[in-house]
Amino acid sequence: MSSIQDDISFDFKGLGQISNLINSTLDIPKLLEIIMDAAKDLLNAEASSLLLIDYKKRVLNFAVVAGDKGELIREIAVPIGVGIAGIVAETGEALIVNDAENDQRVYKAVDQKTNTVTRNLICVPMRVKDKIVGVLEAINSADQSQFNESQLNVLSYLADQAAIALNNGDLFKGLAKARFSLQKRVKELSILFEFNDIVNFAISIQELIPMSVAFIRKTFNTNSALFYLFSPARQELVLNYLQGTQASNSQQHIHLSRDLKTYLARHGKPIQIKTDLPQELSGLSELNLNTPLLIIPLFTEGNLFGLMFLWNKRDSKAFSPFHIRLMGHLASHFSQAYANLKLHESLLVQTEIKQELKVARLIQQKILPSTFNTPDDVEIQGVSIPAEEVGGDFYDFIPIDEYKFALVIADVSGKGIPA
């Protein structure tokens, strides 16, 4: 860039070279310096400057200054609407002031700060997509002459070139940001895809938990991980699985207080602890886990079923927003896989129960007599049709002697297995 800058002779041919530079470089600060040096030399001015608008603070800040005392000038903020630069920024109209010492519009704070006198100046707006983003100005004609319309046109051209350079820089930053965001998203999807294969491969909860914890621990570069499952019978979290250093000494149970349960439900997503535990999580203090610590509550249908802890990061850094968001997605995938396996296990149990009931029904039917040893002139038939697989009905025919027999019929109240 410096060799190109040295080769530019600041005449109208130099303007074309500036235009070429805009299309061939992304070194925007250096390019703006070249443009302002061109403004100073082409307009034969003692100094030139580029001011950018800060719309939040309603001021213009000196971004580039060509000439003496530039460092002092950069410290000054010019209010929008105040001074020639402020008026041009507000109205969008270029101004030439050839009697600055007697013009009340001139902002005297700059002269006071730099201990100089502004004799004349020329100022033009700088627009990006019809929005005024700043101004360019040239101060004090070096040969004591007045600024004119031709010089105004030159400065306006340079303002357009500076605006193009700024816009190109913004576009490049936007593209770089979008590319970085896309790379992170691709990485996130790749991790989720790999994790999805793992949880879908598991055929039981006993397989799902260690496989998932190992993958998550590796992905987040942590040395230690704990996994607790909620026990409805005991109303507490019970240690189910641990991995890594400093995990073996962890307590076996965590009391699930109302405050803890409410806090986890309210957040519903991974919680990073960088220093001390909040009051609502004080019940976890007995775990004595190092920070930074990531606490991952796990839910199915709004109910807490597990709690995972990750800590002892190998780089000792806090978990990044990317990691926390990714962990939220992994927790969601894990919870769905857990719910599916729970349902599968429940269906297996139901299938086993149905099979056992069928066997029980066959046994019960065999207990009931199907044939009766009766005299030739007596005919007896019996059948039991339970409302469910098995029931509480019973009957039997008991011969007493050649001419007597007893008939037994029993009906236990209720239906099914209890009867």
C-alpha positions as CSV (number, residue, x, y, z in Angstrom):
1,M,0.0,0.0,0.0
2,S,2.8,2.4,0.9
3,S,4.5,2.1,-2.5
4,I,1.2,2.8,-4.2
5,Q,0.7,5.8,-2.1
6,D,4.1,7.1,-3.0
7,D,3.4,6.8,-6.7
8,I,0.3,8.9,-6.6
9,S,0.8,12.4,-7.8
10,F,-2.2,14.3,-6.4
11,D,-3.7,15.7,-9.6
12,F,-6.8,14.7,-11.5
13,K,-5.0,11.6,-12.7
14,G,-4.5,10.8,-9.0
15,L,-8.3,10.8,-8.6
16,G,-8.5,7.9,-11.0
17,Q,-5.8,6.1,-9.1
18,I,-7.8,6.5,-5.9
19,S,-10.8,5.0,-7.7
20,N,-8.7,2.0,-8.7
21,L,-7.4,1.6,-5.2
22,I,-11.0,1.5,-3.8
23,N,-11.7,-1.6,-6.0
24,S,-8.4,-3.3,-5.2
25,T,-7.9,-3.0,-1.4
26,L,-9.7,-3.7,1.8
27,D,-7.2,-1.6,3.9
28,I,-9.9,1.0,4.5
29,P,-8.1,3.2,7.1
30,K,-5.1,3.5,4.8
31,L,-7.3,4.3,1.8
32,L,-9.1,7.0,3.7
33,E,-5.8,8.6,4.7
34,I,-4.8,8.7,1.0
35,I,-8.1,10.3,0.1
36,M,-7.7,13.0,2.8
37,D,-4.1,13.6,1.7
38,A,-5.5,14.0,-1.8
39,A,-8.1,16.5,-0.6
40,K,-5.5,18.6,1.2
41,D,-3.1,18.7,-1.8
42,L,-5.7,19.1,-4.6
43,L,-7.5,21.9,-2.8
44,N,-4.1,23.4,-1.7
45,A,-5.3,23.5,1.9
46,E,-3.4,23.6,5.1
47,A,-5.4,20.7,6.5
48,S,-8.3,18.4,5.7
49,S,-10.4,16.0,7.8
50,L,-13.0,13.3,7.6
51,L,-15.6,13.3,10.4
52,L,-18.0,10.3,11.0
53,I,-21.5,10.7,12.6
54,D,-22.3,8.9,15.8
55,Y,-26.1,9.1,15.6
56,K,-26.6,7.7,19.1
57,K,-24.5,10.5,20.7
58,R,-25.6,13.0,18.1
59,V,-22.0,14.1,17.4
60,L,-19.3,14.0,14.7
61,N,-16.0,12.4,15.5
62,F,-12.7,13.1,13.6
63,A,-11.8,9.8,11.9
64,V,-9.0,11.0,9.6
65,V,-7.0,14.2,9.8
66,A,-4.4,15.4,7.2
67,G,-2.2,18.2,8.5
68,D,-0.7,19.5,11.7
69,K,-2.1,18.9,15.1
70,G,-4.2,16.0,14.0
71,E,-3.9,14.2,17.4
72,L,-5.4,17.2,19.2
73,I,-8.3,17.5,16.7
74,R,-9.2,13.8,17.1
75,E,-10.1,14.4,20.7
76,I,-12.9,16.8,19.7
77,A,-16.5,15.8,19.2
78,V,-18.6,18.2,17.1
79,P,-22.3,18.2,17.9
80,I,-24.6,17.7,15.0
81,G,-26.1,21.0,13.9
82,V,-23.2,23.0,15.5
83,G,-20.4,24.5,13.4
84,I,-20.0,24.2,9.7
85,A,-19.4,20.4,9.8
86,G,-22.4,20.0,12.1
87,I,-24.7,22.0,9.9
88,V,-23.6,20.1,6.7
89,A,-24.1,16.8,8.5
90,E,-27.6,17.9,9.6
91,T,-28.8,19.5,6.3
92,G,-26.8,17.5,3.8
93,E,-25.9,20.8,1.9
94,A,-22.3,21.6,1.1
95,L,-20.9,24.9,2.3
96,I,-18.0,27.2,1.4
97,V,-17.0,29.8,4.1
98,N,-14.3,32.3,3.0
99,D,-14.6,34.6,5.9
100,A,-14.6,32.1,8.8
101,E,-13.2,34.6,11.4
102,N,-16.4,36.6,11.1
103,D,-18.9,33.8,10.5
104,Q,-20.8,32.9,13.7
105,R,-21.5,29.4,12.4
106,V,-17.9,28.4,12.7
107,Y,-17.2,26.1,15.7
108,K,-14.4,27.9,17.6
109,A,-13.7,25.0,19.9
110,V,-11.3,23.5,17.3
111,D,-9.3,26.7,17.0
112,Q,-9.1,27.0,20.8
113,K,-8.0,23.4,21.2
114,T,-5.3,23.6,18.5
115,N,-4.4,27.3,19.0
116,T,-4.9,28.1,15.4
117,V,-7.2,30.4,13.3
118,T,-9.6,29.2,10.7
119,R,-9.6,31.7,7.9
120,N,-11.7,29.8,5.4
121,L,-13.1,26.3,4.9
122,I,-15.0,24.1,2.5
123,C,-17.2,21.2,3.7
124,V,-19.3,18.5,1.9
125,P,-21.5,15.7,3.1
126,M,-20.6,12.0,2.7
127,R,-23.4,9.7,1.9
128,V,-23.8,5.9,1.9
129,K,-27.0,4.7,0.3
130,D,-28.6,8.1,0.7
131,K,-27.8,8.2,4.4
132,I,-25.4,10.9,5.6
133,V,-22.6,9.2,7.4
134,G,-20.1,12.0,7.8
135,V,-18.5,15.1,6.2
136,L,-15.2,16.0,4.5
137,E,-13.7,19.4,5.0
138,A,-10.7,21.3,3.9
139,I,-9.3,24.2,6.1
140,N,-7.4,27.3,5.2
141,S,-6.3,27.8,1.6
142,A,-2.5,27.7,1.7
143,D,-2.1,30.6,-0.8
144,Q,-4.6,32.8,1.0
145,S,-7.0,32.5,-1.9
146,Q,-10.7,31.8,-1.6
147,F,-12.3,28.3,-2.0
148,N,-14.5,28.0,-5.1
149,E,-17.1,25.8,-6.7
150,S,-14.5,23.8,-8.7
151,Q,-12.8,22.8,-5.5
152,L,-16.2,22.0,-4.0
153,N,-16.8,19.6,-6.8
154,V,-13.4,18.0,-6.3
155,L,-14.1,17.6,-2.5
156,S,-17.5,16.2,-3.3
157,Y,-15.9,13.6,-5.6
158,L,-13.5,12.6,-2.9
159,A,-16.4,12.3,-0.4
160,D,-18.1,9.9,-2.8
161,Q,-14.9,7.8,-3.0
162,A,-14.6,7.8,0.8
163,A,-18.2,6.7,1.1
164,I,-17.6,3.9,-1.4
165,A,-14.5,2.8,0.6
166,L,-16.5,2.8,3.8
167,N,-19.4,0.9,2.3
168,N,-17.0,-1.7,0.8
169,G,-15.4,-2.1,4.3
170,D,-18.8,-2.5,5.9
171,L,-19.8,-5.1,3.2
172,F,-16.5,-7.0,3.8
173,K,-17.1,-7.0,7.5
174,G,-20.6,-8.2,7.0
175,L,-19.5,-11.0,4.7
176,A,-16.7,-12.0,7.1
177,K,-19.2,-12.0,10.0
178,A,-21.7,-14.0,7.9
179,R,-18.9,-16.5,6.9
180,F,-17.9,-16.9,10.5
181,S,-21.5,-17.4,11.6
182,L,-22.0,-19.9,8.8
183,Q,-18.8,-21.8,9.9
184,K,-20.1,-22.0,13.5
185,R,-23.5,-23.2,12.3
186,V,-21.9,-25.9,10.1
187,K,-19.8,-27.0,13.1
188,E,-22.9,-27.0,15.3
189,L,-24.9,-29.1,12.8
190,S,-22.1,-31.5,12.3
191,I,-21.9,-32.1,16.1
192,L,-25.6,-32.5,16.4
193,F,-25.6,-34.9,13.5
194,E,-22.9,-37.0,15.1
195,F,-24.7,-36.9,18.5
196,N,-28.0,-37.9,16.9
197,D,-26.3,-41.0,15.5
198,I,-25.1,-41.9,19.0
199,V,-28.5,-41.4,20.8
200,N,-30.3,-43.3,18.1
201,F,-27.8,-46.2,18.3
202,A,-28.5,-46.7,22.0
203,I,-31.0,-49.5,22.6
204,S,-31.4,-48.8,26.3
205,I,-31.2,-46.0,28.9
206,Q,-28.2,-47.9,30.4
207,E,-26.4,-47.4,27.1
208,L,-27.7,-44.0,26.3
209,I,-26.3,-42.2,29.4
210,P,-22.6,-43.2,29.3
211,M,-22.4,-42.9,25.5
212,S,-23.9,-39.4,25.6
213,V,-21.9,-38.1,28.5
214,A,-18.6,-39.3,26.9
215,F,-19.5,-37.5,23.7
216,I,-20.5,-34.3,25.4
217,R,-17.4,-34.3,27.7
218,K,-15.2,-34.7,24.6
219,T,-17.0,-32.0,22.6
220,F,-16.8,-29.5,25.4
221,N,-13.2,-30.4,26.3
222,T,-13.9,-31.0,30.0
223,N,-12.1,-33.4,32.3
224,S,-15.1,-34.2,34.5
225,A,-18.8,-34.9,34.2
226,L,-21.7,-36.1,36.5
227,F,-25.1,-37.3,35.6
228,Y,-28.0,-37.6,38.1
229,L,-31.4,-39.1,37.5
230,F,-34.6,-38.1,39.3
231,S,-36.1,-40.7,41.6
232,P,-39.9,-40.1,41.9
233,A,-40.0,-42.6,44.9
234,R,-37.3,-40.7,46.8
235,Q,-38.0,-37.2,45.4
236,E,-34.3,-36.6,44.9
237,L,-31.6,-36.8,42.3
238,V,-29.6,-40.0,42.4
239,L,-26.1,-40.3,40.9
240,N,-26.3,-42.4,37.8
241,Y,-23.0,-41.9,36.0
242,L,-19.7,-40.2,36.4
243,Q,-16.6,-39.6,34.2
244,G,-13.2,-38.0,34.7
245,T,-11.1,-36.6,37.4
246,Q,-12.6,-35.3,40.7
247,A,-15.9,-37.0,39.9
248,S,-15.4,-40.2,42.0
249,N,-15.8,-38.3,45.3
250,S,-19.2,-36.9,44.3
251,Q,-22.2,-37.4,46.6
252,Q,-24.7,-40.1,45.7
253,H,-27.9,-38.0,46.2
254,I,-29.0,-34.4,45.7
255,H,-32.1,-33.2,47.6
256,L,-34.4,-31.6,45.2
257,S,-35.7,-28.6,47.2
258,R,-38.5,-26.5,46.0
259,D,-36.1,-23.5,45.3
260,L,-33.8,-25.7,43.3
261,K,-36.6,-27.3,41.3
262,T,-38.2,-23.9,40.6
263,Y,-34.9,-22.3,39.6
264,L,-34.1,-25.1,37.2
265,A,-37.6,-25.1,35.7
266,R,-37.5,-21.3,35.3
267,H,-34.3,-21.4,33.3
268,G,-35.0,-24.6,31.4
269,K,-31.6,-24.5,29.7
270,P,-27.9,-24.9,30.5
271,I,-26.7,-22.6,33.3
272,Q,-23.1,-21.4,33.5
273,I,-21.6,-20.7,36.9
274,K,-18.4,-18.6,36.6
275,T,-17.7,-17.9,40.3
276,D,-20.2,-18.6,43.2
277,L,-23.5,-20.5,43.1
278,P,-26.6,-18.3,43.3
279,Q,-28.7,-18.7,46.4
280,E,-31.3,-20.8,44.6
281,L,-28.6,-23.4,43.8
282,S,-27.0,-23.4,47.3
283,G,-28.2,-27.0,47.6
284,L,-25.5,-28.0,45.1
285,S,-22.6,-26.5,47.1
286,E,-21.9,-29.8,48.8
287,L,-20.8,-31.2,45.4
288,N,-17.7,-29.0,45.6
289,L,-17.4,-28.6,41.9
290,N,-14.8,-26.2,40.4
291,T,-15.8,-23.3,38.2
292,P,-16.4,-22.6,35.4
293,L,-19.3,-25.1,35.8
294,L,-22.1,-25.9,33.4
295,I,-25.3,-27.2,34.9
296,I,-27.7,-28.9,32.4
297,P,-31.2,-29.5,33.6
298,L,-33.0,-32.2,31.5
299,F,-36.8,-32.2,31.0
300,T,-39.4,-34.4,29.3
301,E,-42.9,-33.0,28.9
302,G,-42.0,-30.2,31.3
303,N,-40.8,-32.5,34.1
304,L,-37.3,-32.6,35.4
305,F,-35.8,-36.1,35.0
306,G,-32.1,-35.5,35.2
307,L,-29.2,-33.1,35.9
308,M,-25.8,-33.1,34.2
309,F,-22.7,-31.2,35.4
310,L,-19.6,-30.4,33.2
311,W,-16.5,-28.8,34.7
312,N,-12.7,-28.8,34.8
313,K,-12.3,-27.5,31.2
314,R,-8.9,-28.2,29.9
315,D,-8.3,-24.7,28.8
316,S,-9.7,-23.3,32.1
317,K,-11.8,-20.8,30.2
318,A,-15.5,-20.1,30.7
319,F,-18.0,-21.8,28.4
320,S,-18.7,-19.6,25.4
321,P,-22.2,-18.6,24.3
322,F,-21.7,-21.0,21.3
323,H,-21.1,-23.8,23.8
324,I,-24.1,-23.0,25.9
325,R,-26.4,-22.8,22.9
326,L,-25.0,-26.0,21.5
327,M,-25.4,-27.8,24.9
328,G,-29.1,-26.7,24.9
329,H,-29.6,-28.4,21.5
330,L,-27.7,-31.6,22.7
331,A,-29.8,-31.6,25.9
332,S,-33.0,-31.4,23.8
333,H,-31.8,-34.4,21.6
334,F,-30.8,-36.4,24.6
335,S,-34.2,-35.7,26.4
336,Q,-36.1,-36.9,23.3
337,A,-34.0,-40.0,23.0
338,Y,-34.5,-40.7,26.8
339,A,-38.2,-40.3,26.5
340,N,-38.3,-42.7,23.5
341,L,-36.4,-45.3,25.3
342,K,-38.6,-44.9,28.4
343,L,-41.6,-45.5,26.2
344,H,-40.0,-48.5,24.5
345,E,-39.2,-50.0,27.9
346,S,-42.7,-49.4,29.1
347,L,-44.1,-51.1,26.0
348,L,-41.8,-54.0,26.5
349,V,-43.1,-54.3,30.1
350,Q,-46.7,-54.1,28.9
351,T,-46.0,-56.8,26.3
352,E,-44.5,-59.1,29.0
353,I,-47.4,-58.5,31.3
354,K,-49.9,-59.3,28.5
355,Q,-48.0,-62.5,27.8
356,E,-48.0,-63.5,31.4
357,L,-51.8,-62.7,31.7
358,K,-52.4,-65.0,28.7
359,V,-50.5,-67.8,30.5
360,A,-52.5,-67.1,33.7
361,R,-55.8,-67.3,31.7
362,L,-54.8,-70.6,30.3
363,I,-54.0,-71.9,33.7
364,Q,-57.2,-70.6,35.1
365,Q,-59.2,-72.2,32.3
366,K,-57.5,-75.5,33.0
367,I,-58.5,-75.3,36.7
368,L,-62.2,-75.0,35.8
369,P,-63.7,-78.4,34.8
370,S,-64.5,-78.8,31.1
371,T,-66.2,-82.2,31.4
372,F,-68.5,-83.6,34.1
373,N,-68.9,-87.3,35.3
374,T,-72.7,-87.4,35.7
375,P,-75.4,-90.1,35.5
376,D,-76.8,-90.9,32.0
377,D,-80.0,-89.0,32.6
378,V,-78.2,-85.8,33.8
379,E,-76.4,-83.3,31.6
380,I,-74.3,-80.4,33.0
381,Q,-72.4,-77.7,31.0
382,G,-70.2,-74.8,32.4
383,V,-68.2,-71.9,30.9
384,S,-66.5,-68.9,32.4
385,I,-66.0,-65.7,30.3
386,P,-64.0,-63.2,32.3
387,A,-64.4,-59.4,31.6
388,E,-60.6,-59.2,31.3
389,E,-57.7,-61.6,30.7
390,V,-58.3,-63.3,34.1
391,G,-61.2,-63.0,36.6
392,G,-62.6,-64.1,39.9
393,D,-65.2,-66.6,38.7
394,F,-65.1,-70.2,39.7
395,Y,-67.4,-73.3,39.4
396,D,-67.1,-77.0,39.9
397,F,-69.2,-80.3,40.0
398,I,-68.4,-82.7,42.8
399,P,-70.0,-86.2,42.9
400,I,-71.0,-87.3,46.4
401,D,-72.4,-90.8,45.7
402,E,-74.3,-92.6,42.9
403,Y,-77.4,-90.4,43.3
404,K,-76.0,-87.2,44.9
405,F,-73.6,-84.5,43.6
406,A,-72.7,-80.9,44.7
407,L,-72.5,-77.9,42.3
408,V,-70.1,-75.1,43.4
409,I,-70.3,-71.5,41.9
410,A,-68.2,-68.6,43.2
411,D,-68.1,-65.0,42.1
412,V,-65.5,-62.8,43.7
413,S,-66.4,-59.1,43.5
414,G,-64.2,-57.0,41.1
415,K,-62.5,-57.8,37.9
416,G,-59.1,-58.7,36.6
417,I,-56.0,-59.8,38.5
418,P,-57.2,-58.5,42.0
419,A,-60.3,-60.7,41.7
